[in-house]
Amino acid sequence: MKITYHNAGNAPETKTFKDVAEFLMLQNREIPAIQDHYEVDALYIGDAQVDFTGTIGDLFDKYNK
């Protein structure tokens, strides 16, 4: 899983996770891997780009079901 987003300084950043489960685990910590309010620019799961619009928090909610 690879997520590209804009950080607080409006600079693009990319974080890579082993899979969706790792993303969920790291977001669930007291200090999340990525701030929930950052807007997602691009999302890849494996080699496939996933059509997603929203924030990191929205992304967490989408997969945390």
mmCIF file of the C-alpha atoms, coordinates in Angstrom:
data_MODEL
# 
_entry.id   MODEL 
# 
loop_
_atom_site.group_PDB 
_atom_site.id 
_atom_site.type_symbol 
_atom_site.label_atom_id 
_atom_site.label_alt_id 
_atom_site.label_comp_id 
_atom_site.label_asym_id 
_atom_site.label_entity_id 
_atom_site.label_seq_id 
_atom_site.pdbx_PDB_ins_code 
_atom_site.Cartn_x 
_atom_site.Cartn_y 
_atom_site.Cartn_z 
_atom_site.occupancy 
_atom_site.B_iso_or_equiv 
_atom_site.pdbx_formal_charge 
_atom_site.auth_seq_id 
_atom_site.auth_comp_id 
_atom_site.auth_asym_id 
_atom_site.auth_atom_id 
_atom_site.pdbx_PDB_model_num 
ATOM 1  C CA . MET A 1 1  ? 0.000   0.000  0.000  1.00 0.00 ? 1  MET A CA 1 
ATOM 2  C CA . LYS A 1 2  ? 1.424   3.360  -1.035 1.00 0.00 ? 2  LYS A CA 1 
ATOM 3  C CA . ILE A 1 3  ? -0.180  6.689  -0.144 1.00 0.00 ? 3  ILE A CA 1 
ATOM 4  C CA . THR A 1 4  ? 0.820   10.058 -1.591 1.00 0.00 ? 4  THR A CA 1 
ATOM 5  C CA . TYR A 1 5  ? -0.523  13.104 0.252  1.00 0.00 ? 5  TYR A CA 1 
ATOM 6  C CA . HIS A 1 6  ? 0.233   16.754 1.009  1.00 0.00 ? 6  HIS A CA 1 
ATOM 7  C CA . ASN A 1 7  ? 1.637   17.461 4.486  1.00 0.00 ? 7  ASN A CA 1 
ATOM 8  C CA . ALA A 1 8  ? 1.102   20.519 6.697  1.00 0.00 ? 8  ALA A CA 1 
ATOM 9  C CA . GLY A 1 9  ? 3.634   22.513 4.664  1.00 0.00 ? 9  GLY A CA 1 
ATOM 10 C CA . ASN A 1 10 ? 1.672   21.594 1.504  1.00 0.00 ? 10 ASN A CA 1 
ATOM 11 C CA . ALA A 1 11 ? 4.615   19.508 0.291  1.00 0.00 ? 11 ALA A CA 1 
ATOM 12 C CA . PRO A 1 12 ? 3.913   16.120 -1.299 1.00 0.00 ? 12 PRO A CA 1 
ATOM 13 C CA . GLU A 1 13 ? 4.960   13.058 0.698  1.00 0.00 ? 13 GLU A CA 1 
ATOM 14 C CA . THR A 1 14 ? 4.635   9.338  0.114  1.00 0.00 ? 14 THR A CA 1 
ATOM 15 C CA . LYS A 1 15 ? 4.443   6.592  2.722  1.00 0.00 ? 15 LYS A CA 1 
ATOM 16 C CA . THR A 1 16 ? 4.537   2.892  1.972  1.00 0.00 ? 16 THR A CA 1 
ATOM 17 C CA . PHE A 1 17 ? 2.986   0.175  4.121  1.00 0.00 ? 17 PHE A CA 1 
ATOM 18 C CA . LYS A 1 18 ? 3.300   -3.608 3.815  1.00 0.00 ? 18 LYS A CA 1 
ATOM 19 C CA . ASP A 1 19 ? -0.481  -3.882 3.414  1.00 0.00 ? 19 ASP A CA 1 
ATOM 20 C CA . VAL A 1 20 ? -3.781  -2.309 4.470  1.00 0.00 ? 20 VAL A CA 1 
ATOM 21 C CA . ALA A 1 21 ? -3.607  -4.070 7.867  1.00 0.00 ? 21 ALA A CA 1 
ATOM 22 C CA . GLU A 1 22 ? -0.271  -2.395 8.654  1.00 0.00 ? 22 GLU A CA 1 
ATOM 23 C CA . PHE A 1 23 ? -1.689  1.012  7.643  1.00 0.00 ? 23 PHE A CA 1 
ATOM 24 C CA . LEU A 1 24 ? -4.684  0.501  9.952  1.00 0.00 ? 24 LEU A CA 1 
ATOM 25 C CA . MET A 1 25 ? -2.469  -0.642 12.842 1.00 0.00 ? 25 MET A CA 1 
ATOM 26 C CA . LEU A 1 26 ? -0.097  2.322  12.519 1.00 0.00 ? 26 LEU A CA 1 
ATOM 27 C CA . GLN A 1 27 ? -2.954  4.831  12.166 1.00 0.00 ? 27 GLN A CA 1 
ATOM 28 C CA . ASN A 1 28 ? -4.574  3.422  15.302 1.00 0.00 ? 28 ASN A CA 1 
ATOM 29 C CA . ARG A 1 29 ? -1.605  4.376  17.502 1.00 0.00 ? 29 ARG A CA 1 
ATOM 30 C CA . GLU A 1 30 ? -1.637  7.375  19.820 1.00 0.00 ? 30 GLU A CA 1 
ATOM 31 C CA . ILE A 1 31 ? 0.547   9.181  17.289 1.00 0.00 ? 31 ILE A CA 1 
ATOM 32 C CA . PRO A 1 32 ? -0.596  7.993  13.840 1.00 0.00 ? 32 PRO A CA 1 
ATOM 33 C CA . ALA A 1 33 ? 1.800   7.354  10.953 1.00 0.00 ? 33 ALA A CA 1 
ATOM 34 C CA . ILE A 1 34 ? 0.091   10.138 8.943  1.00 0.00 ? 34 ILE A CA 1 
ATOM 35 C CA . GLN A 1 35 ? -2.077  12.948 10.307 1.00 0.00 ? 35 GLN A CA 1 
ATOM 36 C CA . ASP A 1 36 ? -5.779  12.266 9.706  1.00 0.00 ? 36 ASP A CA 1 
ATOM 37 C CA . HIS A 1 37 ? -6.534  15.658 8.128  1.00 0.00 ? 37 HIS A CA 1 
ATOM 38 C CA . TYR A 1 38 ? -3.991  15.373 5.266  1.00 0.00 ? 38 TYR A CA 1 
ATOM 39 C CA . GLU A 1 39 ? -5.600  15.065 1.820  1.00 0.00 ? 39 GLU A CA 1 
ATOM 40 C CA . VAL A 1 40 ? -4.803  11.912 -0.164 1.00 0.00 ? 40 VAL A CA 1 
ATOM 41 C CA . ASP A 1 41 ? -3.428  12.616 -3.660 1.00 0.00 ? 41 ASP A CA 1 
ATOM 42 C CA . ALA A 1 42 ? -2.895  9.027  -4.832 1.00 0.00 ? 42 ALA A CA 1 
ATOM 43 C CA . LEU A 1 43 ? -3.464  5.549  -3.417 1.00 0.00 ? 43 LEU A CA 1 
ATOM 44 C CA . TYR A 1 44 ? -1.941  2.291  -4.626 1.00 0.00 ? 44 TYR A CA 1 
ATOM 45 C CA . ILE A 1 45 ? -2.640  -1.151 -3.274 1.00 0.00 ? 45 ILE A CA 1 
ATOM 46 C CA . GLY A 1 46 ? -0.109  -3.487 -4.785 1.00 0.00 ? 46 GLY A CA 1 
ATOM 47 C CA . ASP A 1 47 ? 0.570   -2.153 -8.278 1.00 0.00 ? 47 ASP A CA 1 
ATOM 48 C CA . ALA A 1 48 ? -3.007  -1.013 -8.862 1.00 0.00 ? 48 ALA A CA 1 
ATOM 49 C CA . GLN A 1 49 ? -4.057  2.599  -8.396 1.00 0.00 ? 49 GLN A CA 1 
ATOM 50 C CA . VAL A 1 50 ? -7.241  2.897  -6.337 1.00 0.00 ? 50 VAL A CA 1 
ATOM 51 C CA . ASP A 1 51 ? -9.726  5.674  -7.096 1.00 0.00 ? 51 ASP A CA 1 
ATOM 52 C CA . PHE A 1 52 ? -10.054 7.512  -3.766 1.00 0.00 ? 52 PHE A CA 1 
ATOM 53 C CA . THR A 1 53 ? -10.844 11.100 -2.801 1.00 0.00 ? 53 THR A CA 1 
ATOM 54 C CA . GLY A 1 54 ? -10.643 12.288 0.799  1.00 0.00 ? 54 GLY A CA 1 
ATOM 55 C CA . THR A 1 55 ? -8.389  12.578 3.811  1.00 0.00 ? 55 THR A CA 1 
ATOM 56 C CA . ILE A 1 56 ? -6.212  10.028 5.571  1.00 0.00 ? 56 ILE A CA 1 
ATOM 57 C CA . GLY A 1 57 ? -8.989  9.793  8.194  1.00 0.00 ? 57 GLY A CA 1 
ATOM 58 C CA . ASP A 1 58 ? -11.513 9.010  5.451  1.00 0.00 ? 58 ASP A CA 1 
ATOM 59 C CA . LEU A 1 59 ? -9.172  6.345  4.105  1.00 0.00 ? 59 LEU A CA 1 
ATOM 60 C CA . PHE A 1 60 ? -8.831  4.790  7.559  1.00 0.00 ? 60 PHE A CA 1 
ATOM 61 C CA . ASP A 1 61 ? -12.623 4.720  7.936  1.00 0.00 ? 61 ASP A CA 1 
ATOM 62 C CA . LYS A 1 62 ? -13.016 3.122  4.488  1.00 0.00 ? 62 LYS A CA 1 
ATOM 63 C CA . TYR A 1 63 ? -10.823 0.133  5.364  1.00 0.00 ? 63 TYR A CA 1 
ATOM 64 C CA . ASN A 1 64 ? -11.520 -0.125 9.122  1.00 0.00 ? 64 ASN A CA 1 
ATOM 65 C CA . LYS A 1 65 ? -14.782 -2.050 8.839  1.00 0.00 ? 65 LYS A CA 1 
# 
